[in-house]
Amino acid sequence: MRIPWQELDADTLNNLLESVVLREGTDYGEQELSFNAKVEQLRERLKRGDAVIVYSELHESVDIVAPDQVSASESAADEQ
């Protein structure tokens, strides 16, 4: 189930962004980013529509993924 980021309280959204960034682990990119920069980068991806917030009833968890991953995961959930 998709959750529009605009409907989340500001503190809730910040906590979610921070949680996702912490779960992603180490960045091995060309240029290492600070924690705050990663949080802001993820926030911008949500605003542009390059990422969406999803809730999994099966796993009782919330995550931020690429929009094309939602369709695939929702289809898999429908088949179960």
C-alpha positions in Angstrom: 0.0 0.0 0.0 1.4 3.4 -1.0 1.4 6.2 1.6 1.6 9.8 0.2 4.6 11.5 1.9 2.5 14.7 2.0 0.1 13.1 4.4 2.7 12.3 7.0 3.4 14.6 10.0 6.8 16.4 9.5 8.4 14.5 12.5 7.1 11.2 11.3 8.5 11.8 7.8 11.9 12.8 9.2 12.0 9.7 11.5 11.1 7.5 8.5 13.8 9.1 6.3 16.4 8.7 9.0 15.4 5.1 9.6 15.7 4.2 5.9 19.1 5.9 5.6 20.4 4.1 8.6 19.2 0.7 7.2 20.9 1.4 3.9 24.3 1.1 5.5 27.6 2.3 4.1 27.8 4.3 0.9 30.5 3.1 -1.5 29.8 5.8 -4.1 32.3 8.1 -5.6 31.6 10.8 -3.1 30.7 9.9 0.5 27.7 11.9 1.8 26.9 12.9 5.3 23.9 11.4 7.1 21.9 14.6 6.8 22.8 14.9 3.1 21.5 11.4 2.5 18.3 12.2 4.4 17.7 15.3 2.3 18.6 13.4 -0.9 15.9 10.8 -0.1 13.4 13.6 0.8 14.0 15.1 -2.7 13.5 11.7 -4.4 10.1 11.5 -2.7 9.2 15.0 -3.8 10.2 14.3 -7.4 8.3 11.0 -7.4 11.5 9.0 -7.8 10.7 7.1 -4.6 7.5 6.2 -2.8 6.6 5.2 0.8 5.0 1.8 1.0 3.5 -0.1 3.9 3.6 -3.9 3.9 0.7 -5.5 5.8 2.4 -8.9 5.4 5.6 -7.7 7.1 4.0 -4.9 9.1 6.8 -2.5 8.0 7.2 0.8 6.1 9.9 1.3 3.5 10.9 3.8 0.7 11.4 2.2 -2.7 11.5 3.1 -6.4 8.0 3.4 -7.9 8.5 0.4 -10.2 9.3 -1.8 -7.2 5.8 -1.1 -5.8 4.0 -2.5 -8.7 6.0 -5.7 -8.7 5.6 -6.2 -4.9 1.9 -5.4 -5.0 1.4 -8.0 -7.7 3.3 -10.6 -5.8 1.2 -9.9 -2.7 -2.0 -10.2 -4.7 -0.9 -13.6 -5.9 -0.4 -14.9 -2.3 
